[in-house]
């Protein structure tokens, strides 16, 4: 998988290069799947307009598209070109999306369903696009339809060669165009259904493109359509072939490939690639994560974890024997062990005065009790310092926060910053820290998709569990720094310490269980 | 979000411009030639069921009586058909010489052939023979014709007994 690593590094570099103009939200490389969704809707909208004017007959098909292109170039002609380029961009975005996910290893275990469900979409995408070219019924359609029929004939699906349907004028009838239209509408609908299934195991999928991405993509399509309008080739003529044909290499590349090799080779290639893509998650499964566990005694069925899970691994099920009538259940094979559910759980708080903490949903290898013990031990290390004590909560995938550790800076690292219940920040500020620094992955690079985003919303009070209003926000910073950006991280930490110097100690009462905490921390505080 | 500086905007413009250029270029080029320069295309496309290997015959009274009442059709027709042999010669040189098995598990369907053969343009003599009963090879169909083919021209060969047998178009 060395190639994947090289490609991943190239993608990361390109994504970061494009963050400057667009931000992570509208960066096309960080939103390839979302871009594909948007391009699909562009195809649907422009396709509806083109269909209104399309004549479903042998004689009328070519003429109706020519009329649309020539007589209303400012509308039909423009939309035809946008339709064409949107189809190509859809293919490009989808293939880049596939490459990106493969390079990042996002096909294993809890991603398996999304990966495998994406494979048939490739077939539907190509089938939809290729049949679209046949509707024009020009020389390109002639070549494409015949080549496709020859390809299917190679596996002997029909008693008579399908290619015979495209050889002469007498074998091509108006009903063939009804079939083409049916296929060109039916297959994209199947594609849409497949796209819907594709995102079913993704929590809060981003299928609606942000405004910036929409504006840039539309502008690109319109400029392309104006500069190089899409036009038909010579009309379909079974008795004559033009010397050359302009080919759309995004959608029709397989025709010259088959001509240069053989139909059997193309079947081997397409079938082999499909099997390989489907088998990839099984061949390279990777280590099995330790899934979250539910403690029914502490779960009130509030469903925050269900909503926040990035992979739909937490289900809400009826539980007649429980007071609220519902409870959560973990689908172990879908769980990424990211801990975002634990970060969302209202019972996951260090303020409870019980000796042994337990949350409704938690990570078995890093539960709330363990986290509080680690936090208190970390706070104890910086307690002797007079001022400027900073508690750093850091995602272990982000910039290496351990490099910040000194007499005034303690670090509590975790699998994902989204695993941090906001109450831990308040607890730290009440237990000796003067400020708190949260270190997340760079925007758009969260390994578990939503960690930084959910945390920011919780801190802003937009998402439960919120950071209480009484916590002074000026003592808190959240930075998004990737591994390798430790210098910038240190600068952020120093800036926070500089700001804290003017503020003095945090004006918050000590936790009720202060005595217990003091005992654990060694008697200071 | 703060407005990105001009250099960053330029970078964005460059990125989308490059993507758009890639889309436009690969959407049209490079062009391909359906057939090599200076050649025409010969399309041999035949779908024909060979003659039945055994004729239909009437069942005898004894045979009918031996059958279940609902199976007493007076005539039976064995399903097997003869393979079809197709030969195509261009200027005396054999391009196609194939014996086509009938389709279907019972070998009772059509025999089919589909070939696309680029040939040099110019004056050409074509001879086509179709034999649909291999037990009597001499009793087939044959047609010879001379054509002046221009580059890019498509000449189709089909077999339609209703239209006299071998059809050039």
Interface residues (C-beta under 8 A of the other chain):
Chain A: X17 X18 X20 X21 X22 X23 X28 X84 X85 X88 X89 X92 X139 X143 X150 X153 X159 X160 X161 X163 X164 X167 X168 X216 X217 X219 X220 X221 X223 X224 X227 X228 X230 X238 X239 X240 X241 X242 X243 X244 X245 X246 X247 X248 X249 X250 X255 X256
Chain B: X1 X4 X7 X8 X9 X10 X11 X12 X13 X15 X16 X17 X19 X20 X22 X23 X24 X26 X27 X28 X29 X30 X31 X32 X33 X34 X35 X37 X41 X43 X45 X47 X103 X104 X109 X110 X112 X114 X116 X151 X152 X153 X154 X156 X158 X169
